[in-house]
């Protein structure tokens, strides 16, 4: 849903805000499925996700770059995307296991703004698990180290309530089928349309 929300904003089309997934038109449901599959971007993105749940939180002599180092590097790139006027999808890393299928415990959100006060970074995000809210954030101190480094959120979190392990930027391609989304009148008749902003996007 995160990628479709961004696609709709980029296309300037009415945003979807359904509350009942059983009422989704078939064409839209098929588009959602294809968009989800496309967002994986093949083997390279699958590898990226699996690597992230295996990475240690902090640097070790055996592993190389830690998840914390990746997160700090990605933070700069995310801010550059927002400064350029682009919404930025990111992967939230919540799992820490050696079991590959635990990758599905992670989550994707959409960064639409940020504040950076010194080293304190706040990312403002659209989280499909919290529909209709524009107060969901991810916060971290870019200069913190080791056990002092905490990445907190009031959105989707990990095993430790209110926090995640790290995050990374996802490919920022727009993929939209105009035949599905340009028919705003038909969607509106099924109470699916609100506006073209991120706020209020659907929760299905």
Residue pairs with C-beta under 8 A, 6 or more apart in sequence:
1 32
1 128
1 201
1 202
1 203
1 204
2 89
2 108
2 109
2 110
2 126
2 128
3 35
3 36
3 38
3 39
3 89
3 108
3 175
4 16
4 31
4 32
4 35
5 15
5 16
5 110
5 126
5 128
5 198
5 201
5 202
6 87
6 89
6 110
6 174
7 35
7 174
7 175
7 176
7 181
8 14
8 15
8 16
8 176
8 181
8 196
8 201
9 15
9 87
9 196
9 197
9 198
10 87
10 174
10 176
11 174
11 176
11 178
11 181
12 196
13 181
13 182
13 184
13 196
14 184
14 187
14 188
14 193
14 194
14 195
14 196
15 193
15 194
15 195
15 196
15 197
15 198
15 200
15 201
15 202
16 28
16 187
16 192
16 193
16 194
16 201
16 202
17 131
17 132
17 192
17 193
17 194
17 200
17 201
17 202
18 24
18 190
18 191
18 192
18 202
18 203
18 204
19 131
19 202
19 203
21 204
23 190
23 191
23 192
24 32
24 192
24 204
25 186
25 187
25 190
25 192
27 179
27 180
28 180
28 187
28 192
31 177
31 180
31 181
32 204
35 175
38 175
39 45
39 108
39 170
39 171
39 175
40 46
41 171
45 170
45 171
46 103
48 91
48 168
49 91
49 103
49 106
50 100
50 103
52 67
52 70
52 91
52 93
52 103
52 106
52 166
52 168
53 93
53 95
53 96
53 97
53 102
53 103
53 106
54 98
55 63
55 65
55 66
55 67
55 70
55 166
56 63
56 66
56 67
57 66
57 67
57 68
57 96
57 149
57 165
57 166
58 66
58 68
58 145
58 146
58 149
59 65
59 66
59 68
59 69
60 66
67 93
67 165
67 166
68 149
68 166
70 166
70 168
71 140
71 151
71 166
71 167
71 168
72 142
74 90
74 167
74 168
74 169
75 121
75 140
75 142
77 169
78 88
78 90
78 111
78 114
78 123
78 169
79 114
79 116
79 121
81 87
81 88
81 111
81 169
81 172
82 88
82 111
82 112
82 113
82 114
86 172
87 110
87 111
87 112
87 198
88 110
88 111
88 169
88 172
89 108
89 109
89 110
89 111
89 169
89 170
89 171
89 172
90 108
90 109
90 110
90 111
90 123
90 125
90 167
90 168
90 169
90 170
91 106
91 107
91 108
91 167
91 168
91 170
92 106
92 107
92 108
92 109
92 138
92 153
92 156
92 164
92 167
93 106
93 158
93 164
93 165
93 166
93 167
93 168
94 105
94 106
94 107
94 156
94 157
94 158
94 159
94 164
94 165
95 102
95 103
95 105
95 106
95 158
95 165
96 158
96 159
96 165
105 158
107 127
107 129
107 156
108 170
109 125
109 126
109 127
109 128
109 136
109 138
109 155
109 156
110 125
110 126
110 198
111 123
111 124
111 125
112 124
112 125
112 126
112 198
113 123
113 124
114 121
114 122
114 123
114 124
115 121
115 122
115 124
116 122
119 141
119 142
119 143
119 144
120 139
120 140
120 141
120 142
121 139
121 140
121 141
121 142
122 137
122 138
122 139
123 137
123 138
123 139
124 134
124 136
124 137
125 136
125 137
125 138
125 155
126 134
126 136
126 198
126 199
126 201
127 133
127 136
127 155
127 156
128 201
128 202
128 203
129 155
129 156
129 203
130 136
130 155
130 156
131 200
131 201
131 202
131 203
132 199
132 200
132 201
132 203
133 199
134 198
134 199
135 154
136 153
136 154
136 155
137 153
137 154
137 155
138 151
138 152
138 153
138 155
138 164
138 167
139 151
139 152
139 153
140 149
140 150
140 151
140 152
141 148
141 149
141 150
144 150
150 163
151 163
151 164
151 165
151 166
151 167
152 162
152 163
153 162
153 163
153 164
154 162
156 164
157 163
157 164
158 164
158 165
181 187
184 193
187 193
192 202
194 200
